[in-house]
Amino acid sequence: MTERTDSPMVPEQRPGDGHEATMLLERARAAVDPVLRAALGSLPAPMRRIALYHFGWENADGTPAQGGAGKAIRPALVLAAASAVGGPTARAAAVRAAAAVELVHNFTLLHDDVMDRDTTRRHRPTAWTVFGDADAILAGDALQALALRLLAEDPRPVARAASVRLADCVIELCAGQHADTDMERRAPGEVTLAETLAMAEAKTGALLGCACAIGALYAGAGDADVAALDAFGREAGLAFQLIDDVIGIWGDPRRTGKPAGADLAARKKSLPVVAALTSGTPAAAELAAAYATPHRKDDLEDLEHIALTVERAGGRDWAQTQAADRMARAMQEVARAVPDPEAAGGLLALAEFVTRRST
C-alpha cells in the first residue's frame, strides 16, 4: 500500500458533501430496514425482544419505540460500492448482503458492550444492563447467525463468496477484540502503537473493508478491484476509529450518547492514549502513572486531568493527523477501483462523513 498522501482524489470541502452522505445513509436505512425487521422477526421471542430493543425499535417492555437503529454506515458502504462499480442494478442486488453486514455490526456491538461494561448506546441503556449479560450475548450470537443465513438464502452465485468473506471478517473481528482485551490487562508501558493500530484495523477497519468488498462482489468486480475497495474501507475505518477515539475522550455526551470520559475511566488504551504514552514526553510518564491507578467513581477531576495530559503528550494532535493521512490513503485506494470521481462520489462522501464528526 502506498505511503503517499497527496492523492488528487482527495476532494475539496464542498457544501453538498455532508448532504450527499446523509441522503445515502437514509436510502440505505430505508432499503435494509425491512430486511432487518423480517430477519429479527424470525427469532424466538426472548431473543427477538432483546434484538428489537437493541435496534431501538422496541422498548424493554416490548412496546414500539421511536429510537434510531444507528447511522447505517456499513450497509451504505455496501450499496455505494455496488453502485460505484455496477450501477443501480448492482445496488439493488446487494441489499440483502448490506443487511447481513449490518447484522454482524450489531452482533459486535452487543458483545462489545458486555465486555466493555458500557452502560449507554444510542442514548439509551445498553441491552446487557436491561436484560443481563447472558441474554445480550445470546442475542448477539443470533444476529451473527441471521447474517450468515441471509447470505445462504440468497440465490445469486456471488452470495457464496460474500459469505466466506463475511465469515473471515467475523474471525478477524474476534481476533481484534481479543487483542484489545489482552492489551487492557497489560501495563501502560507494555503496549506499542503498532499493535494498537493493528488491533484497530481488525476491530473497525475490517468490517468497513468487508462491506465495500462485498458491494464490489455483487457488482461483478474483479479480484484487484475488490481488493482495492477492501483496502479503501480499511483505511477509512482506521480514520473512523481514530476520530471515534478522540470523541471518546473529548466528546460531548449530549452528542455522543456515552458518558463523558468513559474510555479514560476504564483506563482504555485507545489510539490517542497509546500515542501519548509512547511519545517520550514528560507528559507521557505522567500519563503512565495516572493510568496505573484505578479510576475512582465520580472523580471528574481525574478524568479532566488525564484528558489534558493525553493532549499535552500529543495524543490528540497525532490522532487527528493520522486520521487525515488514513483518509488520503483511502482516496488512493478507491481511485484504483473506480477512477471516475463522479462514480466514486458516494463512497467518498461516506468516507468523509465518518471522519468529519466533531467532538
Secondary structure, DSSP 8 states (H G I E B T S, - for coil): -------TT-----TTHHHHHHHHHHHHHHHHHHHHHHHHHTS-HHHHHHHHHHTTSB-TTS-B--------HHHHHHHHHHHHHHHHHHHHHTHHHHHHHHHHHHHHHHHHHHHHT--EETTEE-HHHHH-HHHHHHHHHHHHHHHHHHHHT--STHHHHHHHHHHHHHHHHHHHHHHHHHHHTS-GGG--HHHHHHHHIIIIIHHHHHHHHHHHHHTT--HHHHHHHHHHHHHHHHHHHHHHHHHHHH--HHHHSS-TTHHHHTT---HHHHHHHTS-SHHHHHHHHHHTS---TT-HHHHHHHHHHHHHTTHHHHHHHHHHHHHHHHHHHHHHH---TTTTHHHHHHHHHHH----
